[in-house]
Amino acid sequence: MQRLGDRHRPATAREEPIFVKHYVLLLDFSEAYEARRAEFRDAHLKRAWAAADRGELILAGALTDPLDTGLILFRGESPEVVERFVRDDPYVNNGLVRHWRIREWATVVGTDAASILRPA
């Protein structure tokens, strides 16, 4: 498993390893999303970039054709990192998201996978 200390801060002898998991936040947009997102976009992006700067948010964006879902990839010790983000998200709190859900993603391939698995 990848440890947060390996990539995001220097590890000290006293520090316990922090095992990182990946979480996906899926946002189901309301019918008002496209018409109203400009009102809240800067506030949403400010929070998203702050989470990215902390090393919590990896990628974020909208699925298109149709424009109906947002997908945000997080890393953290628990889903709490995602819950903190979504609890105060301007899109969620202003009715642009009708439903959201958090899913743990068991990543196994790629240099940033939480649990790298290689063929035998």
Backbone atoms as SQL, in Angstrom:
CREATE TABLE atoms (id INTEGER PRIMARY KEY, chain TEXT, resi INTEGER, resn TEXT, atom TEXT, x REAL, y REAL, z REAL);
INSERT INTO atoms VALUES
  (1, 'A', 1, 'MET', 'N', 0.827, -1.187, 0.000),
  (2, 'A', 1, 'MET', 'CA', 0.000, 0.000, 0.000),
  (3, 'A', 1, 'MET', 'C', 0.868, 1.246, 0.000),
  (4, 'A', 2, 'GLN', 'N', 0.415, 2.251, -0.652),
  (5, 'A', 2, 'GLN', 'CA', 1.105, 3.517, -0.662),
  (6, 'A', 2, 'GLN', 'C', 0.906, 4.194, 0.690),
  (7, 'A', 3, 'ARG', 'N', 1.949, 4.800, 1.208),
  (8, 'A', 3, 'ARG', 'CA', 1.845, 5.551, 2.449),
  (9, 'A', 3, 'ARG', 'C', 1.888, 7.028, 2.130),
  (10, 'A', 4, 'LEU', 'N', 1.048, 7.796, 2.801),
  (11, 'A', 4, 'LEU', 'CA', 1.012, 9.228, 2.569),
  (12, 'A', 4, 'LEU', 'C', 2.393, 9.832, 2.801),
  (13, 'A', 5, 'GLY', 'N', 3.114, 9.358, 3.794),
  (14, 'A', 5, 'GLY', 'CA', 4.433, 9.879, 4.102),
  (15, 'A', 5, 'GLY', 'C', 5.427, 9.691, 2.967),
  (16, 'A', 6, 'ASP', 'N', 5.215, 8.693, 2.115),
  (17, 'A', 6, 'ASP', 'CA', 6.138, 8.435, 1.013),
  (18, 'A', 6, 'ASP', 'C', 6.164, 9.574, -0.005),
  (19, 'A', 7, 'ARG', 'N', 5.036, 10.223, -0.221),
  (20, 'A', 7, 'ARG', 'CA', 4.965, 11.193, -1.314),
  (21, 'A', 7, 'ARG', 'C', 4.663, 12.608, -0.882),
  (22, 'A', 8, 'HIS', 'N', 4.112, 12.803, 0.296),
  (23, 'A', 8, 'HIS', 'CA', 3.580, 14.122, 0.598),
  (24, 'A', 8, 'HIS', 'C', 4.202, 14.816, 1.795),
  (25, 'A', 9, 'ARG', 'N', 4.989, 14.141, 2.555),
  (26, 'A', 9, 'ARG', 'CA', 5.682, 14.803, 3.648),
  (27, 'A', 9, 'ARG', 'C', 6.839, 13.915, 4.077),
  (28, 'A', 10, 'PRO', 'N', 7.874, 14.513, 4.633),
  (29, 'A', 10, 'PRO', 'CA', 8.999, 13.701, 5.067),
  (30, 'A', 10, 'PRO', 'C', 8.607, 12.844, 6.268),
  (31, 'A', 11, 'ALA', 'N', 8.977, 11.586, 6.221),
  (32, 'A', 11, 'ALA', 'CA', 8.679, 10.689, 7.327),
  (33, 'A', 11, 'ALA', 'C', 9.748, 10.857, 8.402),
  (34, 'A', 12, 'THR', 'N', 9.338, 10.779, 9.644),
  (35, 'A', 12, 'THR', 'CA', 10.283, 10.808, 10.751),
  (36, 'A', 12, 'THR', 'C', 10.282, 9.436, 11.395),
  (37, 'A', 13, 'ALA', 'N', 11.256, 9.186, 12.230),
  (38, 'A', 13, 'ALA', 'CA', 11.359, 7.878, 12.876),
  (39, 'A', 13, 'ALA', 'C', 10.160, 7.594, 13.758),
  (40, 'A', 14, 'ARG', 'N', 9.552, 8.626, 14.335),
  (41, 'A', 14, 'ARG', 'CA', 8.421, 8.428, 15.255),
  (42, 'A', 14, 'ARG', 'C', 7.090, 8.292, 14.531),
  (43, 'A', 15, 'GLU', 'N', 7.050, 8.676, 13.294),
  (44, 'A', 15, 'GLU', 'CA', 5.789, 8.712, 12.558),
  (45, 'A', 15, 'GLU', 'C', 5.316, 7.327, 12.171),
  (46, 'A', 16, 'GLU', 'N', 4.066, 7.028, 12.460),
  (47, 'A', 16, 'GLU', 'CA', 3.463, 5.773, 12.018),
  (48, 'A', 16, 'GLU', 'C', 3.098, 5.915, 10.546),
  (49, 'A', 17, 'PRO', 'N', 3.190, 4.848, 9.761),
  (50, 'A', 17, 'PRO', 'CA', 2.787, 4.954, 8.358),
  (51, 'A', 17, 'PRO', 'C', 1.290, 5.222, 8.252),
  (52, 'A', 18, 'ILE', 'N', 0.933, 6.049, 7.302),
  (53, 'A', 18, 'ILE', 'CA', -0.473, 6.357, 7.044),
  (54, 'A', 18, 'ILE', 'C', -0.824, 5.696, 5.716),
  (55, 'A', 19, 'PHE', 'N', -1.684, 4.713, 5.754),
  (56, 'A', 19, 'PHE', 'CA', -2.050, 4.012, 4.536),
  (57, 'A', 19, 'PHE', 'C', -3.153, 4.770, 3.825),
  (58, 'A', 20, 'VAL', 'N', -2.947, 4.970, 2.555),
  (59, 'A', 20, 'VAL', 'CA', -3.836, 5.802, 1.762),
  (60, 'A', 20, 'VAL', 'C', -4.717, 4.938, 0.891),
  (61, 'A', 21, 'LYS', 'N', -5.970, 5.342, 0.818),
  (62, 'A', 21, 'LYS', 'CA', -6.931, 4.707, -0.075),
  (63, 'A', 21, 'LYS', 'C', -7.404, 5.763, -1.063),
  (64, 'A', 22, 'HIS', 'N', -8.020, 5.303, -2.132),
  (65, 'A', 22, 'HIS', 'CA', -8.629, 6.215, -3.089),
  (66, 'A', 22, 'HIS', 'C', -10.142, 6.163, -2.920),
  (67, 'A', 23, 'TYR', 'N', -10.758, 7.324, -3.097),
  (68, 'A', 23, 'TYR', 'CA', -12.210, 7.451, -3.012),
  (69, 'A', 23, 'TYR', 'C', -12.694, 8.263, -4.201),
  (70, 'A', 24, 'VAL', 'N', -13.833, 7.870, -4.736),
  (71, 'A', 24, 'VAL', 'CA', -14.457, 8.602, -5.828),
  (72, 'A', 24, 'VAL', 'C', -15.728, 9.244, -5.292),
  (73, 'A', 25, 'LEU', 'N', -15.882, 10.527, -5.563),
  (74, 'A', 25, 'LEU', 'CA', -17.110, 11.244, -5.252),
  (75, 'A', 25, 'LEU', 'C', -17.863, 11.407, -6.566),
  (76, 'A', 26, 'LEU', 'N', -19.061, 10.856, -6.625),
  (77, 'A', 26, 'LEU', 'CA', -19.921, 10.980, -7.806),
  (78, 'A', 26, 'LEU', 'C', -21.037, 11.958, -7.474),
  (79, 'A', 27, 'LEU', 'N', -21.167, 12.983, -8.291),
  (80, 'A', 27, 'LEU', 'CA', -22.170, 14.030, -8.112),
  (81, 'A', 27, 'LEU', 'C', -23.176, 13.947, -9.249),
  (82, 'A', 28, 'ASP', 'N', -24.413, 13.656, -8.941),
  (83, 'A', 28, 'ASP', 'CA', -25.470, 13.644, -9.958),
  (84, 'A', 28, 'ASP', 'C', -26.045, 15.052, -10.046),
  (85, 'A', 29, 'PHE', 'N', -25.830, 15.710, -11.174),
  (86, 'A', 29, 'PHE', 'CA', -26.257, 17.088, -11.332),
  (87, 'A', 29, 'PHE', 'C', -27.775, 17.201, -11.460),
  (88, 'A', 30, 'SER', 'N', -28.299, 18.295, -10.914),
  (89, 'A', 30, 'SER', 'CA', -29.722, 18.594, -11.073),
  (90, 'A', 30, 'SER', 'C', -29.942, 19.228, -12.446),
  (91, 'A', 31, 'GLU', 'N', -31.197, 19.388, -12.793),
  (92, 'A', 31, 'GLU', 'CA', -31.511, 20.024, -14.080),
  (93, 'A', 31, 'GLU', 'C', -31.038, 21.471, -14.114),
  (94, 'A', 32, 'ALA', 'N', -30.860, 22.098, -12.950),
  (95, 'A', 32, 'ALA', 'CA', -30.424, 23.490, -12.866),
  (96, 'A', 32, 'ALA', 'C', -28.914, 23.645, -13.009),
  (97, 'A', 33, 'TYR', 'N', -28.163, 22.570, -13.016),
  (98, 'A', 33, 'TYR', 'CA', -26.703, 22.646, -12.970),
  (99, 'A', 33, 'TYR', 'C', -26.125, 23.525, -14.077),
  (100, 'A', 34, 'GLU', 'N', -26.410, 23.214, -15.299),
  (101, 'A', 34, 'GLU', 'CA', -25.779, 23.934, -16.406),
  (102, 'A', 34, 'GLU', 'C', -26.143, 25.419, -16.402),
  (103, 'A', 35, 'ALA', 'N', -27.374, 25.747, -16.075),
  (104, 'A', 35, 'ALA', 'CA', -27.828, 27.134, -16.082),
  (105, 'A', 35, 'ALA', 'C', -27.263, 27.937, -14.908),
  (106, 'A', 36, 'ARG', 'N', -26.997, 27.267, -13.751),
  (107, 'A', 36, 'ARG', 'CA', -26.615, 27.997, -12.539),
  (108, 'A', 36, 'ARG', 'C', -25.174, 27.803, -12.088),
  (109, 'A', 37, 'ARG', 'N', -24.417, 26.943, -12.725),
  (110, 'A', 37, 'ARG', 'CA', -23.075, 26.650, -12.198),
  (111, 'A', 37, 'ARG', 'C', -22.160, 27.866, -12.177),
  (112, 'A', 38, 'ALA', 'N', -22.322, 28.792, -13.101),
  (113, 'A', 38, 'ALA', 'CA', -21.454, 29.976, -13.123),
  (114, 'A', 38, 'ALA', 'C', -21.546, 30.766, -11.815),
  (115, 'A', 39, 'GLU', 'N', -22.715, 30.775, -11.181),
  (116, 'A', 39, 'GLU', 'CA', -22.904, 31.487, -9.907),
  (117, 'A', 39, 'GLU', 'C', -21.979, 30.962, -8.815),
  (118, 'A', 40, 'PHE', 'N', -21.697, 29.684, -8.840),
  (119, 'A', 40, 'PHE', 'CA', -20.995, 29.019, -7.741),
  (120, 'A', 40, 'PHE', 'C', -19.649, 28.421, -8.154),
  (121, 'A', 41, 'ARG', 'N', -19.291, 28.584, -9.416),
  (122, 'A', 41, 'ARG', 'CA', -18.092, 27.922, -9.932),
  (123, 'A', 41, 'ARG', 'C', -16.813, 28.369, -9.222),
  (124, 'A', 42, 'ASP', 'N', -16.618, 29.668, -9.022),
  (125, 'A', 42, 'ASP', 'CA', -15.389, 30.125, -8.367),
  (126, 'A', 42, 'ASP', 'C', -15.274, 29.577, -6.951),
  (127, 'A', 43, 'ALA', 'N', -16.363, 29.597, -6.200),
  (128, 'A', 43, 'ALA', 'CA', -16.333, 29.075, -4.828),
  (129, 'A', 43, 'ALA', 'C', -16.049, 27.574, -4.829),
  (130, 'A', 44, 'HIS', 'N', -16.650, 26.849, -5.764),
  (131, 'A', 44, 'HIS', 'CA', -16.416, 25.405, -5.882),
  (132, 'A', 44, 'HIS', 'C', -14.957, 25.137, -6.256),
  (133, 'A', 45, 'LEU', 'N', -14.435, 25.865, -7.245),
  (134, 'A', 45, 'LEU', 'CA', -13.057, 25.665, -7.682),
  (135, 'A', 45, 'LEU', 'C', -12.053, 26.049, -6.593),
  (136, 'A', 46, 'LYS', 'N', -12.357, 27.078, -5.821),
  (137, 'A', 46, 'LYS', 'CA', -11.472, 27.477, -4.726),
  (138, 'A', 46, 'LYS', 'C', -11.326, 26.334, -3.725),
  (139, 'A', 47, 'ARG', 'N', -12.431, 25.705, -3.361),
  (140, 'A', 47, 'ARG', 'CA', -12.392, 24.570, -2.427),
  (141, 'A', 47, 'ARG', 'C', -11.671, 23.379, -3.053),
  (142, 'A', 48, 'ALA', 'N', -11.935, 23.127, -4.331),
  (143, 'A', 48, 'ALA', 'CA', -11.311, 21.988, -5.006),
  (144, 'A', 48, 'ALA', 'C', -9.792, 22.176, -5.084),
  (145, 'A', 49, 'TRP', 'N', -9.340, 23.364, -5.469),
  (146, 'A', 49, 'TRP', 'CA', -7.897, 23.597, -5.562),
  (147, 'A', 49, 'TRP', 'C', -7.236, 23.564, -4.191),
  (148, 'A', 50, 'ALA', 'N', -7.918, 24.017, -3.155),
  (149, 'A', 50, 'ALA', 'CA', -7.360, 23.931, -1.795),
  (150, 'A', 50, 'ALA', 'C', -7.175, 22.466, -1.400),
  (151, 'A', 51, 'ALA', 'N', -8.156, 21.624, -1.720),
  (152, 'A', 51, 'ALA', 'CA', -8.047, 20.185, -1.430),
  (153, 'A', 51, 'ALA', 'C', -6.918, 19.560, -2.251),
  (154, 'A', 52, 'ALA', 'N', -6.758, 19.996, -3.491),
  (155, 'A', 52, 'ALA', 'CA', -5.660, 19.491, -4.331),
  (156, 'A', 52, 'ALA', 'C', -4.309, 19.914, -3.761),
  (157, 'A', 53, 'ASP', 'N', -4.217, 21.150, -3.311),
  (158, 'A', 53, 'ASP', 'CA', -2.965, 21.643, -2.732),
  (159, 'A', 53, 'ASP', 'C', -2.593, 20.882, -1.455),
  (160, 'A', 54, 'ARG', 'N', -3.588, 20.381, -0.736),
  (161, 'A', 54, 'ARG', 'CA', -3.336, 19.579, 0.472),
  (162, 'A', 54, 'ARG', 'C', -2.997, 18.124, 0.132),
  (163, 'A', 55, 'GLY', 'N', -3.103, 17.751, -1.147),
  (164, 'A', 55, 'GLY', 'CA', -2.813, 16.386, -1.561),
  (165, 'A', 55, 'GLY', 'C', -3.991, 15.443, -1.408),
  (166, 'A', 56, 'GLU', 'N', -5.181, 15.966, -1.153),
  (167, 'A', 56, 'GLU', 'CA', -6.376, 15.140, -0.958),
  (168, 'A', 56, 'GLU', 'C', -7.107, 14.870, -2.275),
  (169, 'A', 57, 'LEU', 'N', -7.263, 15.884, -3.086),
  (170, 'A', 57, 'LEU', 'CA', -7.979, 15.772, -4.358),
  (171, 'A', 57, 'LEU', 'C', -6.951, 15.529, -5.456),
  (172, 'A', 58, 'ILE', 'N', -7.183, 14.495, -6.249),
  (173, 'A', 58, 'ILE', 'CA', -6.240, 14.139, -7.309),
  (174, 'A', 58, 'ILE', 'C', -6.706, 14.674, -8.656),
  (175, 'A', 59, 'LEU', 'N', -7.947, 14.392, -9.019),
  (176, 'A', 59, 'LEU', 'CA', -8.533, 14.838, -10.288),
  (177, 'A', 59, 'LEU', 'C', -9.996, 15.165, -10.061),
  (178, 'A', 60, 'ALA', 'N', -10.503, 16.128, -10.821),
  (179, 'A', 60, 'ALA', 'CA', -11.918, 16.480, -10.723),
  (180, 'A', 60, 'ALA', 'C', -12.401, 16.999, -12.066),
  (181, 'A', 61, 'GLY', 'N', -13.661, 16.739, -12.341),
  (182, 'A', 61, 'GLY', 'CA', -14.253, 17.254, -13.559),
  (183, 'A', 61, 'GLY', 'C', -15.637, 16.682, -13.763),
  (184, 'A', 62, 'ALA', 'N', -16.229, 17.035, -14.881),
  (185, 'A', 62, 'ALA', 'CA', -17.582, 16.602, -15.219),
  (186, 'A', 62, 'ALA', 'C', -17.544, 15.595, -16.360),
  (187, 'A', 63, 'LEU', 'N', -18.448, 14.637, -16.298),
  (188, 'A', 63, 'LEU', 'CA', -18.654, 13.728, -17.422),
  (189, 'A', 63, 'LEU', 'C', -19.575, 14.452, -18.405),
  (190, 'A', 64, 'THR', 'N', -19.258, 14.352, -19.679),
  (191, 'A', 64, 'THR', 'CA', -20.019, 15.096, -20.684),
  (192, 'A', 64, 'THR', 'C', -20.723, 14.151, -21.651),
  (193, 'A', 65, 'ASP', 'N', -21.617, 14.743, -22.419),
  (194, 'A', 65, 'ASP', 'CA', -22.394, 13.996, -23.415),
  (195, 'A', 65, 'ASP', 'C', -23.131, 12.812, -22.820),
  (196, 'A', 66, 'PRO', 'N', -24.031, 13.016, -21.905),
  (197, 'A', 66, 'PRO', 'CA', -24.585, 14.282, -21.428),
  (198, 'A', 66, 'PRO', 'C', -23.828, 14.823, -20.222),
  (199, 'A', 67, 'LEU', 'N', -23.967, 16.119, -19.991),
  (200, 'A', 67, 'LEU', 'CA', -23.376, 16.787, -18.837),
  (201, 'A', 67, 'LEU', 'C', -24.303, 16.548, -17.646),
  (202, 'A', 68, 'ASP', 'N', -24.095, 15.418, -16.957),
  (203, 'A', 68, 'ASP', 'CA', -25.021, 15.053, -15.886),
  (204, 'A', 68, 'ASP', 'C', -24.360, 14.559, -14.605),
  (205, 'A', 69, 'THR', 'N', -23.026, 14.405, -14.627),
  (206, 'A', 69, 'THR', 'CA', -22.333, 13.810, -13.490),
  (207, 'A', 69, 'THR', 'C', -20.974, 14.466, -13.296),
  (208, 'A', 70, 'GLY', 'N', -20.633, 14.737, -12.038),
  (209, 'A', 70, 'GLY', 'CA', -19.290, 15.166, -11.689),
  (210, 'A', 70, 'GLY', 'C', -18.560, 13.992, -11.060),
  (211, 'A', 71, 'LEU', 'N', -17.273, 13.913, -11.280),
  (212, 'A', 71, 'LEU', 'CA', -16.471, 12.831, -10.730),
  (213, 'A', 71, 'LEU', 'C', -15.210, 13.442, -10.140),
  (214, 'A', 72, 'ILE', 'N', -14.975, 13.169, -8.849),
  (215, 'A', 72, 'ILE', 'CA', -13.801, 13.703, -8.176),
  (216, 'A', 72, 'ILE', 'C', -13.075, 12.547, -7.501),
  (217, 'A', 73, 'LEU', 'N', -11.782, 12.440, -7.780),
  (218, 'A', 73, 'LEU', 'CA', -10.946, 11.397, -7.200),
  (219, 'A', 73, 'LEU', 'C', -10.151, 11.980, -6.036),
  (220, 'A', 74, 'PHE', 'N', -10.280, 11.345, -4.881),
  (221, 'A', 74, 'PHE', 'CA', -9.587, 11.758, -3.663),
  (222, 'A', 74, 'PHE', 'C', -8.653, 10.661, -3.192),
  (223, 'A', 75, 'ARG', 'N', -7.714, 11.046, -2.329),
  (224, 'A', 75, 'ARG', 'CA', -6.909, 10.076, -1.600),
  (225, 'A', 75, 'ARG', 'C', -6.947, 10.483, -0.132),
  (226, 'A', 76, 'GLY', 'N', -6.968, 9.470, 0.737),
  (227, 'A', 76, 'GLY', 'CA', -6.980, 9.762, 2.162),
  (228, 'A', 76, 'GLY', 'C', -6.992, 8.490, 2.980),
  (229, 'A', 77, 'GLU', 'N', -6.959, 8.661, 4.280),
  (230, 'A', 77, 'GLU', 'CA', -6.971, 7.528, 5.203),
  (231, 'A', 77, 'GLU', 'C', -8.369, 6.927, 5.334),
  (232, 'A', 78, 'SER', 'N', -9.389, 7.764, 5.114),
  (233, 'A', 78, 'SER', 'CA', -10.775, 7.332, 5.275),
  (234, 'A', 78, 'SER', 'C', -11.655, 8.205, 4.385),
  (235, 'A', 79, 'PRO', 'N', -12.930, 7.850, 4.251),
  (236, 'A', 79, 'PRO', 'CA', -13.822, 8.681, 3.426),
  (237, 'A', 79, 'PRO', 'C', -14.105, 10.052, 4.044),
  (238, 'A', 80, 'GLU', 'N', -13.621, 10.285, 5.258),
  (239, 'A', 80, 'GLU', 'CA', -13.862, 11.575, 5.902),
  (240, 'A', 80, 'GLU', 'C', -13.336, 12.747, 5.080),
  (241, 'A', 81, 'VAL', 'N', -12.227, 12.561, 4.372),
  (242, 'A', 81, 'VAL', 'CA', -11.672, 13.625, 3.543),
  (243, 'A', 81, 'VAL', 'C', -12.689, 14.042, 2.470),
  (244, 'A', 82, 'VAL', 'N', -13.412, 13.088, 1.932),
  (245, 'A', 82, 'VAL', 'CA', -14.424, 13.374, 0.912),
  (246, 'A', 82, 'VAL', 'C', -15.663, 13.980, 1.568),
  (247, 'A', 83, 'GLU', 'N', -16.058, 13.445, 2.703),
  (248, 'A', 83, 'GLU', 'CA', -17.227, 13.965, 3.417),
  (249, 'A', 83, 'GLU', 'C', -17.043, 15.430, 3.793),
  (250, 'A', 84, 'ARG', 'N', -15.836, 15.797, 4.235),
  (251, 'A', 84, 'ARG', 'CA', -15.560, 17.205, 4.572),
  (252, 'A', 84, 'ARG', 'C', -15.730, 18.086, 3.339),
  (253, 'A', 85, 'PHE', 'N', -15.243, 17.608, 2.202),
  (254, 'A', 85, 'PHE', 'CA', -15.351, 18.391, 0.973),
  (255, 'A', 85, 'PHE', 'C', -16.815, 18.575, 0.561),
  (256, 'A', 86, 'VAL', 'N', -17.548, 17.494, 0.503),
  (257, 'A', 86, 'VAL', 'CA', -18.915, 17.551, -0.027),
  (258, 'A', 86, 'VAL', 'C', -19.868, 18.275, 0.924),
  (259, 'A', 87, 'ARG', 'N', -19.604, 18.205, 2.202),
  (260, 'A', 87, 'ARG', 'CA', -20.483, 18.840, 3.199),
  (261, 'A', 87, 'ARG', 'C', -20.592, 20.343, 2.967),
  (262, 'A', 88, 'ASP', 'N', -19.520, 20.984, 2.520),
  (263, 'A', 88, 'ASP', 'CA', -19.507, 22.433, 2.334),
  (264, 'A', 88, 'ASP', 'C', -19.383, 22.857, 0.875),
  (265, 'A', 89, 'ASP', 'N', -19.627, 21.945, -0.051),
  (266, 'A', 89, 'ASP', 'CA', -19.479, 22.280, -1.463),
  (267, 'A', 89, 'ASP', 'C', -20.618, 23.187, -1.937),
  (268, 'A', 90, 'PRO', 'N', -20.305, 24.303, -2.572),
  (269, 'A', 90, 'PRO', 'CA', -21.337, 25.226, -3.040),
  (270, 'A', 90, 'PRO', 'C', -22.308, 24.607, -4.045),
  (271, 'A', 91, 'TYR', 'N', -21.840, 23.710, -4.907),
  (272, 'A', 91, 'TYR', 'CA', -22.754, 23.064, -5.848),
  (273, 'A', 91, 'TYR', 'C', -23.780, 22.220, -5.097),
  (274, 'A', 92, 'VAL', 'N', -23.336, 21.484, -4.106),
  (275, 'A', 92, 'VAL', 'CA', -24.226, 20.622, -3.324),
  (276, 'A', 92, 'VAL', 'C', -25.212, 21.472, -2.514),
  (277, 'A', 93, 'ASN', 'N', -24.703, 22.494, -1.842),
  (278, 'A', 93, 'ASN', 'CA', -25.532, 23.283, -0.926),
  (279, 'A', 93, 'ASN', 'C', -26.470, 24.261, -1.613),
  (280, 'A', 94, 'ASN', 'N', -26.337, 24.424, -2.919),
  (281, 'A', 94, 'ASN', 'CA', -27.209, 25.347, -3.647),
  (282, 'A', 94, 'ASN', 'C', -28.063, 24.656, -4.693),
  (283, 'A', 95, 'GLY', 'N', -28.248, 23.348, -4.553),
  (284, 'A', 95, 'GLY', 'CA', -29.203, 22.630, -5.378),
  (285, 'A', 95, 'GLY', 'C', -28.731, 22.246, -6.766),
  (286, 'A', 96, 'LEU', 'N', -27.447, 22.382, -7.057),
  (287, 'A', 96, 'LEU', 'CA', -26.952, 21.990, -8.371),
  (288, 'A', 96, 'LEU', 'C', -26.653, 20.499, -8.443),
  (289, 'A', 97, 'VAL', 'N', -26.628, 19.861, -7.285),
  (290, 'A', 97, 'VAL', 'CA', -26.406, 18.419, -7.187),
  (291, 'A', 97, 'VAL', 'C', -27.632, 17.825, -6.517),
  (292, 'A', 98, 'ARG', 'N', -28.257, 16.873, -7.196),
  (293, 'A', 98, 'ARG', 'CA', -29.462, 16.258, -6.622),
  (294, 'A', 98, 'ARG', 'C', -29.145, 15.057, -5.752),
  (295, 'A', 99, 'HIS', 'N', -28.004, 14.435, -5.995),
  (296, 'A', 99, 'HIS', 'CA', -27.613, 13.260, -5.224),
  (297, 'A', 99, 'HIS', 'C', -26.104, 13.093, -5.361),
  (298, 'A', 100, 'TRP', 'N', -25.456, 12.643, -4.292),
  (299, 'A', 100, 'TRP', 'CA', -24.033, 12.356, -4.358),
  (300, 'A', 100, 'TRP', 'C', -23.751, 11.080, -3.584),
  (301, 'A', 101, 'ARG', 'N', -22.637, 10.437, -3.931),
  (302, 'A', 101, 'ARG', 'CA', -22.231, 9.229, -3.218),
  (303, 'A', 101, 'ARG', 'C', -20.713, 9.106, -3.269),
  (304, 'A', 102, 'ILE', 'N', -20.201, 8.468, -2.233),
  (305, 'A', 102, 'ILE', 'CA', -18.770, 8.238, -2.107),
  (306, 'A', 102, 'ILE', 'C', -18.527, 6.750, -2.251),
  (307, 'A', 103, 'ARG', 'N', -17.556, 6.389, -3.080),
  (308, 'A', 103, 'ARG', 'CA', -17.189, 4.984, -3.257),
  (309, 'A', 103, 'ARG', 'C', -15.698, 4.827, -3.055),
  (310, 'A', 104, 'GLU', 'N', -15.309, 3.835, -2.264),
  (311, 'A', 104, 'GLU', 'CA', -13.890, 3.511, -2.168),
  (312, 'A', 104, 'GLU', 'C', -13.488, 2.819, -3.457),
  (313, 'A', 105, 'TRP', 'N', -12.324, 3.179, -3.985),
  (314, 'A', 105, 'TRP', 'CA', -11.834, 2.605, -5.234),
  (315, 'A', 105, 'TRP', 'C', -10.558, 1.845, -4.908),
  (316, 'A', 106, 'ALA', 'N', -10.578, 0.545, -5.069),
  (317, 'A', 106, 'ALA', 'CA', -9.421, -0.306, -4.803),
  (318, 'A', 106, 'ALA', 'C', -8.500, -0.256, -6.020),
  (319, 'A', 107, 'THR', 'N', -7.586, 0.699, -6.016),
  (320, 'A', 107, 'THR', 'CA', -6.683, 0.884, -7.154),
  (321, 'A', 107, 'THR', 'C', -5.519, -0.096, -7.053),
  (322, 'A', 108, 'VAL', 'N', -5.206, -0.762, -8.173),
  (323, 'A', 108, 'VAL', 'CA', -4.181, -1.808, -8.158),
  (324, 'A', 108, 'VAL', 'C', -3.142, -1.686, -9.272),
  (325, 'A', 109, 'VAL', 'N', -3.386, -0.872, -10.288),
  (326, 'A', 109, 'VAL', 'CA', -2.443, -0.731, -11.397),
  (327, 'A', 109, 'VAL', 'C', -2.113, 0.748, -11.566),
  (328, 'A', 110, 'GLY', 'N', -0.838, 1.017, -11.743),
  (329, 'A', 110, 'GLY', 'CA', -0.367, 2.391, -11.930),
  (330, 'A', 110, 'GLY', 'C', 0.543, 2.797, -10.782),
  (331, 'A', 111, 'THR', 'N', 1.379, 3.786, -11.033),
  (332, 'A', 111, 'THR', 'CA', 2.360, 4.172, -10.032),
  (333, 'A', 111, 'THR', 'C', 1.725, 4.764, -8.779),
  (334, 'A', 112, 'ASP', 'N', 0.516, 5.285, -8.875),
  (335, 'A', 112, 'ASP', 'CA', -0.152, 5.854, -7.710),
  (336, 'A', 112, 'ASP', 'C', -1.193, 4.935, -7.095),
  (337, 'A', 113, 'ALA', 'N', -1.245, 3.686, -7.525),
  (338, 'A', 113, 'ALA', 'CA', -2.229, 2.735, -6.978),
  (339, 'A', 113, 'ALA', 'C', -1.999, 2.548, -5.486),
  (340, 'A', 114, 'ALA', 'N', -3.088, 2.349, -4.753),
  (341, 'A', 114, 'ALA', 'CA', -2.994, 2.154, -3.308),
  (342, 'A', 114, 'ALA', 'C', -2.395, 0.791, -2.973),
  (343, 'A', 115, 'SER', 'N', -2.739, -0.229, -3.736),
  (344, 'A', 115, 'SER', 'CA', -2.223, -1.591, -3.519),
  (345, 'A', 115, 'SER', 'C', -1.791, -2.158, -4.857),
  (346, 'A', 116, 'ILE', 'N', -0.559, -1.935, -5.220),
  (347, 'A', 116, 'ILE', 'CA', -0.077, -2.347, -6.536),
  (348, 'A', 116, 'ILE', 'C', -0.048, -3.863, -6.632),
  (349, 'A', 117, 'LEU', 'N', -0.673, -4.380, -7.679),
  (350, 'A', 117, 'LEU', 'CA', -0.657, -5.819, -7.970),
  (351, 'A', 117, 'LEU', 'C', -0.057, -6.016, -9.349),
  (352, 'A', 118, 'ARG', 'N', 0.890, -6.928, -9.431),
  (353, 'A', 118, 'ARG', 'CA', 1.521, -7.246, -10.711),
  (354, 'A', 118, 'ARG', 'C', 1.241, -8.712, -11.035),
  (355, 'A', 119, 'PRO', 'N', 1.247, -9.065, -12.301),
  (356, 'A', 119, 'PRO', 'CA', 1.007, -10.455, -12.664),
  (357, 'A', 119, 'PRO', 'C', 2.125, -11.357, -12.118),
  (358, 'A', 120, 'ALA', 'N', 1.780, -12.622, -11.912),
  (359, 'A', 120, 'ALA', 'CA', 2.751, -13.590, -11.380),
  (360, 'A', 120, 'ALA', 'C', 3.862, -13.821, -12.366);
